[in-house]
Amino acid sequence: VDTGYTWTEKYESDFINIYYWGVQYTAGREPGSFYVMRSRGDPTNMHLWLFIDYSSDYGQTFTTYFHDMDSTFTAIKSIELKNIELSNYPNPFKDITTIHFELPRNNKNSVLNIYNIHGKLIRQYNTTGKKMQQWDGRDSNGNFVSNGVYFYNINYNNISSKTNKLLFIK
């Protein structure tokens, strides 16, 4: 459950009090999208509610999940809303290429993986706290790899980025 869009309402006796407050946050209309739809205040005290509507088709049918945020619950997994962006330059490269990446939130537990054309992991870098990593065309043993196509991606909190291709020419 991603509780990123929650709010608190407090009942007031003034005539301008809002007892029902409708809010909508749309994340898309494709299958798998969701939006937080509404909150209703409790007139006796402050109360926090979360509604998540989940679309299983193209924005036609929504299943509503409701949770009273004032009670205890355990989140199973957060939903990452932003894709991991990464690129390298130069590509193709002869000596060194710099792989740039943009990770959502705090950059913790991130790893850059470089694979050969057969999918074998040849180099891995801990990229925690970084926004770029240079690769000099060497494997984990310090040996230069062969000329050719290599692939790389970032793993971050059990989420993998798309896999990009780079070309090493010596």
PANU-226139 format. One record per residue (C-alpha): x, y, z. Coordinates in Angstrom, 2 decimals, decimal comma. Layout:
# residues N
x;y;z
X;Y;Z
...
This chain:
# residues 170
x;y;z
0,00;0,00;0,00
1,41;3,36;-0,96
0,11;5,88;1,57
1,65;8,86;-0,18
-1,66;10,68;-0,63
-3,43;10,91;2,71
-4,97;13,81;4,55
-6,54;14,70;7,88
-9,81;16,54;8,37
-11,04;18,12;11,58
-14,67;18,88;12,26
-15,47;22,48;13,17
-18,84;23,85;14,20
-18,64;26,79;11,79
-21,03;26,76;8,84
-18,08;26,55;6,45
-17,03;23,13;7,73
-16,55;20,49;5,04
-17,95;17,19;6,25
-17,33;15,38;2,95
-14,25;16,32;0,98
-13,80;14,87;-2,50
-10,26;14,59;-3,82
-9,04;12,84;-6,93
-5,47;11,96;-7,92
-5,17;10,15;-11,23
-2,16;7,99;-12,07
-3,35;6,85;-15,49
-6,13;5,02;-17,28
-4,19;1,93;-18,35
-4,72;-1,40;-16,55
-2,98;-1,41;-13,20
-3,41;2,32;-12,60
-4,95;3,64;-9,44
-6,08;6,84;-7,86
-6,92;8,10;-4,42
-10,51;9,16;-4,68
-12,06;10,64;-1,56
-12,01;11,17;2,18
-14,89;11,66;4,57
-14,32;13,40;7,88
-15,52;12,11;11,20
-17,46;14,97;12,86
-16,49;13,91;16,38
-12,71;14,15;16,08
-9,78;14,16;13,67
-9,80;11,09;11,50
-7,63;9,99;8,61
-9,01;7,76;5,85
-7,47;6,47;2,66
-9,34;5,27;-0,42
-7,47;3,66;-3,29
-9,35;2,81;-6,47
-7,52;0,27;-8,63
-8,27;-0,16;-12,34
-8,07;-3,66;-13,82
-9,07;-2,48;-17,29
-8,90;0,77;-19,23
-10,42;3,09;-16,64
-13,88;1,51;-16,88
-14,00;-0,60;-13,71
-12,42;0,28;-10,41
-12,09;-1,76;-7,25
-12,06;0,43;-4,15
-9,80;-0,39;-1,23
-10,53;1,49;1,97
-8,37;1,78;5,04
-8,88;3,66;8,28
-5,41;5,12;8,79
-6,02;5,60;12,52
-5,96;1,83;13,04
-2,89;-0,38;12,90
-1,85;-2,07;9,67
1,29;-3,42;8,04
2,25;-2,37;4,53
3,28;-5,32;2,39
5,11;-3,40;-0,33
5,33;0,19;-1,41
4,44;1,04;-4,98
7,17;2,90;-6,84
5,60;5,58;-9,00
8,69;6,69;-10,85
10,76;4,61;-13,24
14,50;4,42;-12,84
16,13;6,51;-15,57
19,58;5,56;-16,81
21,88;6,24;-19,74
25,57;6,09;-20,59
27,96;8,31;-22,52
29,91;7,84;-24,67
28,29;4,90;-26,38
30,04;3,17;-28,09
33,09;3,69;-25,89
36,79;2,90;-26,09
38,26;3,69;-22,66
35,60;4,69;-20,14
31,85;5,18;-20,26
29,88;6,99;-17,57
26,53;5,50;-16,63
24,12;8,11;-15,25
21,00;7,15;-13,32
18,19;8,86;-11,50
16,62;6,95;-8,66
13,38;7,81;-6,87
13,59;8,96;-3,25
16,75;8,23;-1,27
19,37;6,24;-3,13
19,78;3,27;-0,78
20,67;-0,32;-1,62
21,20;0,31;-5,32
23,44;-1,86;-7,48
24,60;-1,40;-11,08
24,91;-4,70;-12,97
26,78;-5,18;-16,25
26,13;-8,35;-18,29
27,72;-9,86;-21,37
25,73;-10,82;-24,48
24,96;-14,23;-22,92
23,42;-12,66;-19,81
26,32;-13,52;-17,50
27,00;-10,92;-14,81
30,53;-9,63;-15,42
30,70;-6,56;-13,17
28,68;-5,18;-10,27
28,96;-1,83;-8,52
27,38;-0,67;-5,28
25,87;2,68;-6,31
24,32;3,68;-2,99
24,44;7,46;-2,69
25,64;7,93;-6,27
24,09;9,32;-9,44
26,69;7,94;-11,84
29,25;5,17;-12,18
32,15;4,86;-14,60
32,98;1,56;-16,27
36,38;0,98;-17,84
35,54;-2,21;-19,73
36,93;-4,54;-17,06
35,22;-7,51;-15,43
35,09;-8,24;-11,68
38,61;-9,75;-11,83
40,12;-6,62;-13,39
40,51;-8,14;-16,86
39,45;-6,26;-19,98
36,36;-7,75;-21,58
36,15;-8,52;-25,30
34,89;-6,03;-27,84
31,15;-6,24;-28,22
27,69;-5,52;-26,89
27,04;-5,42;-23,14
23,91;-4,75;-21,11
23,41;-2,91;-17,85
20,65;-2,16;-15,37
20,14;-0,85;-11,84
18,51;-2,80;-9,02
17,00;-0,62;-6,33
14,91;-1,91;-3,40
14,04;-5,12;-5,29
12,98;-3,14;-8,37
14,94;-3,42;-11,61
15,32;-0,67;-14,15
14,94;-1,27;-17,83
18,04;-2,86;-19,35
20,16;-0,68;-21,62
22,73;-1,68;-24,21
26,27;-0,36;-24,62
29,07;-1,13;-27,06
32,70;-1,61;-25,99
35,36;-1,22;-28,70
39,04;-1,46;-27,78
